[in-house]
Amino acid sequence: MKTLLVLSTLTVWLMASAPIASAADPKPYPLKTCAVSDDELGTMGKPYEFTHDGQQIKLCCKSCLKKFKADPAKFLSKLKSN
């Protein structure tokens, strides 16, 4: 019984310390410019980053988020052309 308890504890510990599957990682953002404004990233401070449907998105500022959310397909098409 003691052996079973030790093995169960060890199994739980190993599962908890295992890295999370990389399938959840978003696809990296391929551009050096904002998906909305086409401004070079970093010219307005740190880019605003988020994930949309498994794709990392970088915008020059949080203000561009409203435009992105209004028509994501329009801006995602820029990523596919690169």
N, CA, C and O atoms as a printed pandas DataFrame, in Angstrom:
     atom_number atom_name residue_name chain_id  residue_number  x_coord  y_coord  z_coord
0              1         N          MET        A               1    0.824   -1.196    0.000
1              2        CA          MET        A               1    0.000    0.000    0.000
2              3         C          MET        A               1    0.863    1.254    0.000
3              4         O          MET        A               1    0.547    2.238   -0.669
4              5         N          LYS        A               2    1.965    1.208    0.763
5              6        CA          LYS        A               2    2.862    2.365    0.834
6              7         C          LYS        A               2    3.500    2.617   -0.531
7              8         O          LYS        A               2    3.680    3.765   -0.938
8              9         N          THR        A               3    3.837    1.541   -1.232
9             10        CA          THR        A               3    4.441    1.671   -2.563
10            11         C          THR        A               3    3.458    2.324   -3.534
11            12         O          THR        A               3    3.845    3.170   -4.341
12            13         N          LEU        A               4    2.206    1.935   -3.456
13            14        CA          LEU        A               4    1.185    2.518   -4.320
14            15         C          LEU        A               4    1.028    4.016   -4.060
15            16         O          LEU        A               4    0.885    4.799   -4.999
16            17         N          LEU        A               5    1.056    4.407   -2.814
17            18        CA          LEU        A               5    0.949    5.820   -2.453
18            19         C          LEU        A               5    2.138    6.616   -2.988
19            20         O          LEU        A               5    1.967    7.718   -3.508
20            21         N          VAL        A               6    3.329    6.062   -2.861
21            22        CA          VAL        A               6    4.541    6.734   -3.360
22            23         C          VAL        A               6    4.472    6.863   -4.877
23            24         O          VAL        A               6    4.775    7.924   -5.423
24            25         N          LEU        A               7    4.078    5.798   -5.560
25            26        CA          LEU        A               7    3.997    5.844   -7.025
26            27         C          LEU        A               7    2.922    6.831   -7.489
27            28         O          LEU        A               7    3.125    7.557   -8.462
28            29         N          SER        A               8    1.796    6.859   -6.804
29            30        CA          SER        A               8    0.736    7.807   -7.162
30            31         C          SER        A               8    1.193    9.246   -6.976
31            32         O          SER        A               8    0.938   10.102   -7.823
32            33         N          THR        A               9    1.866    9.506   -5.867
33            34        CA          THR        A               9    2.376   10.851   -5.594
34            35         C          THR        A               9    3.403   11.251   -6.637
35            36         O          THR        A               9    3.388   12.379   -7.130
36            37         N          LEU        A              10    4.285   10.339   -6.972
37            38        CA          LEU        A              10    5.314   10.614   -7.977
38            39         C          LEU        A              10    4.673   10.890   -9.344
39            40         O          LEU        A              10    5.100   11.803  -10.050
40            41         N          THR        A              11    3.672   10.125   -9.715
41            42        CA          THR        A              11    2.986   10.315  -10.999
42            43         C          THR        A              11    2.328   11.695  -11.069
43            44         O          THR        A              11    2.447   12.398  -12.072
44            45         N          VAL        A              12    1.645   12.066  -10.008
45            46        CA          VAL        A              12    0.993   13.381   -9.970
46            47         C          VAL        A              12    2.038   14.483  -10.072
47            48         O          VAL        A              12    1.839   15.455  -10.801
48            49         N          TRP        A              13    3.126   14.351   -9.367
49            50        CA          TRP        A              13    4.181   15.363   -9.403
50            51         C          TRP        A              13    4.776   15.484  -10.802
51            52         O          TRP        A              13    4.993   16.596  -11.285
52            53         N          LEU        A              14    5.044   14.355  -11.461
53            54        CA          LEU        A              14    5.612   14.389  -12.811
54            55         C          LEU        A              14    4.644   15.011  -13.813
55            56         O          LEU        A              14    5.063   15.766  -14.690
56            57         N          MET        A              15    3.381   14.709  -13.694
57            58        CA          MET        A              15    2.391   15.278  -14.606
58            59         C          MET        A              15    2.251   16.780  -14.400
59            60         O          MET        A              15    2.073   17.524  -15.364
60            61         N          ALA        A              16    2.330   17.225  -13.166
61            62        CA          ALA        A              16    2.199   18.651  -12.877
62            63         C          ALA        A              16    3.405   19.435  -13.352
63            64         O          ALA        A              16    3.282   20.613  -13.690
64            65         N          SER        A              17    4.567   18.807  -13.385
65            66        CA          SER        A              17    5.773   19.526  -13.777
66            67         C          SER        A              17    6.076   19.414  -15.269
67            68         O          SER        A              17    7.020   20.040  -15.751
68            69         N          ALA        A              18    5.303   18.640  -15.999
69            70        CA          ALA        A              18    5.523   18.469  -17.442
70            71         C          ALA        A              18    5.126   19.746  -18.172
71            72         O          ALA        A              18    4.160   20.402  -17.783
72            73         N          PRO        A              19    5.858   20.108  -19.225
73            74        CA          PRO        A              19    5.495   21.309  -19.984
74            75         C          PRO        A              19    4.159   21.122  -20.699
75            76         O          PRO        A              19    3.796   20.010  -21.081
76            77         N          ILE        A              20    3.446   22.206  -20.870
77            78        CA          ILE        A              20    2.168   22.182  -21.572
78            79         C          ILE        A              20    2.428   21.965  -23.057
79            80         O          ILE        A              20    3.414   22.475  -23.589
80            81         N          ALA        A              21    1.589   21.241  -23.711
81            82        CA          ALA        A              21    1.762   20.915  -25.130
82            83         C          ALA        A              21    1.950   22.172  -25.961
83            84         O          ALA        A              21    1.270   23.176  -25.748
84            85         N          SER        A              22    2.882   22.110  -26.915
85            86        CA          SER        A              22    3.181   23.263  -27.742
86            87         C          SER        A              22    2.109   23.533  -28.800
87            88         O          SER        A              22    2.168   24.552  -29.487
88            89         N          ALA        A              23    1.131   22.635  -28.939
89            90        CA          ALA        A              23    0.059   22.856  -29.905
90            91         C          ALA        A              23   -0.755   24.101  -29.552
91            92         O          ALA        A              23   -1.427   24.672  -30.411
92            93         N          ALA        A              24   -0.694   24.514  -28.295
93            94        CA          ALA        A              24   -1.429   25.700  -27.868
94            95         C          ALA        A              24   -0.680   26.990  -28.203
95            96         O          ALA        A              24   -1.243   28.079  -28.093
96            97         N          ASP        A              25    0.569   26.873  -28.607
97            98        CA          ASP        A              25    1.350   28.059  -28.946
98            99         C          ASP        A              25    0.819   28.680  -30.230
99           100         O          ASP        A              25    0.566   27.972  -31.204
100          101         N          PRO        A              26    0.649   30.005  -30.236
101          102        CA          PRO        A              26    0.151   30.654  -31.461
102          103         C          PRO        A              26    1.206   30.681  -32.554
103          104         O          PRO        A              26    2.404   30.608  -32.284
104          105         N          LYS        A              27    0.741   30.785  -33.791
105          106        CA          LYS        A              27    1.667   30.946  -34.918
106          107         C          LYS        A              27    2.329   32.307  -34.767
107          108         O          LYS        A              27    1.654   33.284  -34.442
108          109         N          PRO        A              28    3.639   32.393  -34.995
109          110        CA          PRO        A              28    4.331   33.678  -34.819
110          111         C          PRO        A              28    3.903   34.717  -35.859
111          112         O          PRO        A              28    3.536   34.388  -36.988
112          113         N          TYR        A              29    3.962   35.965  -35.439
113          114        CA          TYR        A              29    3.602   37.086  -36.303
114          115         C          TYR        A              29    4.734   37.311  -37.307
115          116         O          TYR        A              29    5.875   37.510  -36.891
116          117         N          PRO        A              30    4.456   37.287  -38.613
117          118        CA          PRO        A              30    5.517   37.329  -39.618
118          119         C          PRO        A              30    5.951   38.731  -40.081
119          120         O          PRO        A              30    6.954   38.860  -40.781
120          121         N          LEU        A              31    5.217   39.765  -39.702
121          122        CA          LEU        A              31    5.499   41.099  -40.232
122          123         C          LEU        A              31    6.313   41.960  -39.267
123          124         O          LEU        A              31    6.355   41.692  -38.067
124          125         N          LYS        A              32    6.950   42.984  -39.800
125          126        CA          LYS        A              32    7.664   43.963  -38.979
126          127         C          LYS        A              32    6.861   45.254  -38.878
127          128         O          LYS        A              32    7.339   46.270  -38.374
128          129         N          THR        A              33    5.628   45.184  -39.373
129          130        CA          THR        A              33    4.743   46.345  -39.363
130          131         C          THR        A              33    3.414   45.975  -38.706
131          132         O          THR        A              33    3.079   44.799  -38.567
132          133         N          CYS        A              34    2.676   46.988  -38.313
133          134        CA          CYS        A              34    1.353   46.823  -37.713
134          135         C          CYS        A              34    0.397   46.243  -38.763
135          136         O          CYS        A              34    0.391   46.680  -39.914
136          137         N          ALA        A              35   -0.397   45.273  -38.362
137          138        CA          ALA        A              35   -1.352   44.650  -39.281
138          139         C          ALA        A              35   -2.422   45.630  -39.747
139          140         O          ALA        A              35   -2.996   45.451  -40.821
140          141         N          VAL        A              36   -2.695   46.658  -38.958
141          142        CA          VAL        A              36   -3.756   47.621  -39.288
142          143         C          VAL        A              36   -3.207   48.853  -40.000
143          144         O          VAL        A              36   -3.657   49.183  -41.097
144          145         N          SER        A              37   -2.245   49.534  -39.391
145          146        CA          SER        A              37   -1.771   50.820  -39.922
146          147         C          SER        A              37   -0.589   50.714  -40.876
147          148         O          SER        A              37   -0.277   51.668  -41.589
148          149         N          ASP        A              38    0.062   49.571  -40.890
149          150        CA          ASP        A              38    1.287   49.343  -41.675
150          151         C          ASP        A              38    2.473   50.153  -41.165
151          152         O          ASP        A              38    3.501   50.221  -41.839
152          153         N          ASP        A              39    2.355   50.767  -39.987
153          154        CA          ASP        A              39    3.489   51.478  -39.377
154          155         C          ASP        A              39    4.479   50.453  -38.828
155          156         O          ASP        A              39    4.090   49.368  -38.397
156          157         N          GLU        A              40    5.746   50.809  -38.849
157          158        CA          GLU        A              40    6.781   49.922  -38.328
158          159         C          GLU        A              40    6.560   49.710  -36.826
159          160         O          GLU        A              40    6.351   50.660  -36.072
160          161         N          LEU        A              41    6.611   48.442  -36.416
161          162        CA          LEU        A              41    6.417   48.120  -35.001
162          163         C          LEU        A              41    7.544   48.717  -34.167
163          164         O          LEU        A              41    8.714   48.651  -34.544
164          165         N          GLY        A              42    7.183   49.290  -33.053
165          166        CA          GLY        A              42    8.157   49.884  -32.144
166          167         C          GLY        A              42    8.295   51.388  -32.293
167          168         O          GLY        A              42    8.905   52.032  -31.440
168          169         N          THR        A              43    7.747   51.963  -33.349
169          170        CA          THR        A              43    7.866   53.410  -33.540
170          171         C          THR        A              43    6.940   54.187  -32.617
171          172         O          THR        A              43    7.128   55.385  -32.402
172          173         N          MET        A              44    5.940   53.503  -32.071
173          174        CA          MET        A              44    4.999   54.160  -31.163
174          175         C          MET        A              44    5.085   53.547  -29.761
175          176         O          MET        A              44    4.114   53.570  -29.005
176          177         N          GLY        A              45    6.235   53.010  -29.431
177          178        CA          GLY        A              45    6.397   52.328  -28.154
178          179         C          GLY        A              45    6.276   50.825  -28.343
179          180         O          GLY        A              45    6.339   50.319  -29.464
180          181         N          LYS        A              46    6.101   50.123  -27.239
181          182        CA          LYS        A              46    5.998   48.668  -27.291
182          183         C          LYS        A              46    4.728   48.266  -28.039
183          184         O          LYS        A              46    3.649   48.773  -27.732
184          185         N          PRO        A              47    4.840   47.354  -29.026
185          186        CA          PRO        A              47    3.657   46.916  -29.777
186          187         C          PRO        A              47    2.626   46.241  -28.871
187          188         O          PRO        A              47    2.976   45.620  -27.867
188          189         N          TYR        A              48    1.367   46.370  -29.236
189          190        CA          TYR        A              48    0.285   45.689  -28.536
190          191         C          TYR        A              48    0.170   44.299  -29.152
191          192         O          TYR        A              48   -0.039   44.174  -30.358
192          193         N          GLU        A              49    0.302   43.257  -28.340
193          194        CA          GLU        A              49    0.285   41.882  -28.830
194          195         C          GLU        A              49   -0.889   41.113  -28.235
195          196         O          GLU        A              49   -1.241   41.285  -27.068
196          197         N          PHE        A              50   -1.485   40.259  -29.067
197          198        CA          PHE        A              50   -2.548   39.368  -28.619
198          199         C          PHE        A              50   -2.647   38.194  -29.580
199          200         O          PHE        A              50   -1.987   38.182  -30.620
200          201         N          THR        A              51   -3.453   37.224  -29.245
201          202        CA          THR        A              51   -3.650   36.060  -30.096
202          203         C          THR        A              51   -5.078   36.054  -30.617
203          204         O          THR        A              51   -6.031   36.252  -29.864
204          205         N          HIS        A              52   -5.210   35.823  -31.919
205          206        CA          HIS        A              52   -6.529   35.752  -32.565
206          207         C          HIS        A              52   -6.596   34.439  -33.334
207          208         O          HIS        A              52   -5.838   34.243  -34.284
208          209         N          ASP        A              53   -7.490   33.538  -32.940
209          210        CA          ASP        A              53   -7.668   32.238  -33.605
210          211         C          ASP        A              53   -6.339   31.509  -33.837
211          212         O          ASP        A              53   -6.095   30.996  -34.929
212          213         N          GLY        A              54   -5.494   31.465  -32.826
213          214        CA          GLY        A              54   -4.234   30.736  -32.922
214          215         C          GLY        A              54   -3.112   31.473  -33.646
215          216         O          GLY        A              54   -2.060   30.888  -33.900
216          217         N          GLN        A              55   -3.312   32.721  -33.977
217          218        CA          GLN        A              55   -2.303   33.525  -34.669
218          219         C          GLN        A              55   -1.899   34.691  -33.781
219          220         O          GLN        A              55   -2.753   35.435  -33.300
220          221         N          GLN        A              56   -0.603   34.851  -33.565
221          222        CA          GLN        A              56   -0.114   36.015  -32.825
222          223         C          GLN        A              56   -0.307   37.244  -33.702
223          224         O          GLN        A              56    0.000   37.224  -34.894
224          225         N          ILE        A              57   -0.816   38.305  -33.107
225          226        CA          ILE        A              57   -1.029   39.565  -33.815
226          227         C          ILE        A              57   -0.265   40.655  -33.077
227          228         O          ILE        A              57   -0.265   40.698  -31.847
228          229         N          LYS        A              58    0.382   41.531  -33.830
229          230        CA          LYS        A              58    1.084   42.669  -33.248
230          231         C          LYS        A              58    0.560   43.941  -33.913
231          232         O          LYS        A              58    0.500   44.046  -35.138
232          233         N          LEU        A              59    0.189   44.891  -33.078
233          234        CA          LEU        A              59   -0.287   46.180  -33.563
234          235         C          LEU        A              59    0.635   47.269  -33.032
235          236         O          LEU        A              59    1.256   47.101  -31.983
236          237         N          CYS        A              60    0.726   48.375  -33.748
237          238        CA          CYS        A              60    1.613   49.452  -33.310
238          239         C          CYS        A              60    1.154   50.048  -31.984
239          240         O          CYS        A              60    1.969   50.547  -31.209
240          241         N          CYS        A              61   -0.163   49.997  -31.722
241          242        CA          CYS        A              61   -0.718   50.532  -30.474
242          243         C          CYS        A              61   -2.078   49.892  -30.220
243          244         O          CYS        A              61   -2.662   49.285  -31.118
244          245         N          LYS        A              62   -2.570   50.026  -29.022
245          246        CA          LYS        A              62   -3.863   49.430  -28.666
246          247         C          LYS        A              62   -5.016   50.101  -29.403
247          248         O          LYS        A              62   -6.088   49.511  -29.538
248          249         N          SER        A              63   -4.812   51.311  -29.876
249          250        CA          SER        A              63   -5.864   52.021  -30.609
250          251         C          SER        A              63   -6.261   51.290  -31.896
251          252         O          SER        A              63   -7.400   51.413  -32.347
252          253         N          CYS        A              64   -5.345   50.541  -32.484
253          254        CA          CYS        A              64   -5.632   49.806  -33.719
254          255         C          CYS        A              64   -6.507   48.571  -33.475
255          256         O          CYS        A              64   -7.043   47.996  -34.422
256          257         N          LEU        A              65   -6.651   48.170  -32.229
257          258        CA          LEU        A              65   -7.425   46.971  -31.906
258          259         C          LEU        A              65   -8.878   47.090  -32.353
259          260         O          LEU        A              65   -9.448   46.118  -32.848
260          261         N          LYS        A              66   -9.480   48.248  -32.189
261          262        CA          LYS        A              66  -10.886   48.441  -32.575
262          263         C          LYS        A              66  -11.070   48.198  -34.077
263          264         O          LYS        A              66  -12.028   47.544  -34.489
264          265         N          LYS        A              67  -10.156   48.723  -34.886
265          266        CA          LYS        A              67  -10.240   48.522  -36.339
266          267         C          LYS        A              67  -10.030   47.052  -36.693
267          268         O          LYS        A              67  -10.710   46.514  -37.566
268          269         N          PHE        A              68   -9.081   46.406  -36.007
269          270        CA          PHE        A              68   -8.823   44.996  -36.263
270          271         C          PHE        A              68  -10.071   44.167  -35.965
271          272         O          PHE        A              68  -10.466   43.322  -36.768
272          273         N          LYS        A              69  -10.684   44.411  -34.818
273          274        CA          LYS        A              69  -11.867   43.638  -34.417
274          275         C          LYS        A              69  -13.059   43.883  -35.331
275          276         O          LYS        A              69  -13.929   43.019  -35.446
276          277         N          ALA        A              70  -13.118   45.034  -35.981
277          278        CA          ALA        A              70  -14.213   45.346  -36.891
278          279         C          ALA        A              70  -14.156   44.486  -38.154
279          280         O          ALA        A              70  -15.196   44.164  -38.728
280          281         N          ASP        A              71  -12.947   44.111  -38.593
281          282        CA          ASP        A              71  -12.799   43.309  -39.813
282          283         C          ASP        A              71  -11.507   42.492  -39.760
283          284         O          ASP        A              71  -10.570   42.779  -40.505
284          285         N          PRO        A              72  -11.444   41.486  -38.896
285          286        CA          PRO        A              72  -10.215   40.707  -38.757
286          287         C          PRO        A              72   -9.744   40.056  -40.064
287          288         O          PRO        A              72   -8.541   40.000  -40.321
288          289         N          ALA        A              73  -10.662   39.571  -40.882
289          290        CA          ALA        A              73  -10.283   38.896  -42.129
290          291         C          ALA        A              73   -9.460   39.806  -43.036
291          292         O          ALA        A              73   -8.518   39.357  -43.689
292          293         N          LYS        A              74   -9.816   41.058  -43.071
293          294        CA          LYS        A              74   -9.093   42.032  -43.896
294          295         C          LYS        A              74   -7.623   42.110  -43.483
295          296         O          LYS        A              74   -6.732   42.128  -44.333
296          297         N          PHE        A              75   -7.379   42.155  -42.185
297          298        CA          PHE        A              75   -6.009   42.315  -41.694
298          299         C          PHE        A              75   -5.254   40.991  -41.642
299          300         O          PHE        A              75   -4.033   40.970  -41.799
300          301         N          LEU        A              76   -5.961   39.897  -41.424
301          302        CA          LEU        A              76   -5.313   38.586  -41.431
302          303         C          LEU        A              76   -4.830   38.218  -42.832
303          304         O          LEU        A              76   -3.864   37.469  -42.982
304          305         N          SER        A              77   -5.497   38.740  -43.852
305          306        CA          SER        A              77   -5.069   38.441  -45.230
306          307         C          SER        A              77   -3.669   38.988  -45.504
307          308         O          SER        A              77   -2.950   38.454  -46.349
308          309         N          LYS        A              78   -3.278   40.047  -44.796
309          310        CA          LYS        A              78   -1.920   40.594  -44.953
310          311         C          LYS        A              78   -0.871   39.601  -44.490
311          312         O          LYS        A              78    0.236   39.566  -45.026
312          313         N          LEU        A              79   -1.216   38.786  -43.489
313          314        CA          LEU        A              79   -0.272   37.813  -42.959
314          315         C          LEU        A              79   -0.078   36.653  -43.918
315          316         O          LEU        A              79    1.006   36.075  -43.989
316          317         N          LYS        A              80   -1.119   36.315  -44.651
317          318        CA          LYS        A              80   -1.064   35.184  -45.577
318          319         C          LYS        A              80   -0.270   35.517  -46.835
319          320         O          LYS        A              80    0.259   34.619  -47.491
320          321         N          SER        A              81   -0.185   36.784  -47.171
321          322        CA          SER        A              81    0.524   37.183  -48.393
322          323         C          SER        A              81    2.034   37.214  -48.184
323          324         O          SER        A              81    2.783   37.394  -49.144
324          325         N          ASN        A              82    2.487   37.042  -46.959
325          326        CA          ASN        A              82    3.933   37.039  -46.675
326          327         C          ASN        A              82    4.454   35.670  -46.420
327          328         O          ASN        A              82    5.647   35.501  -46.167
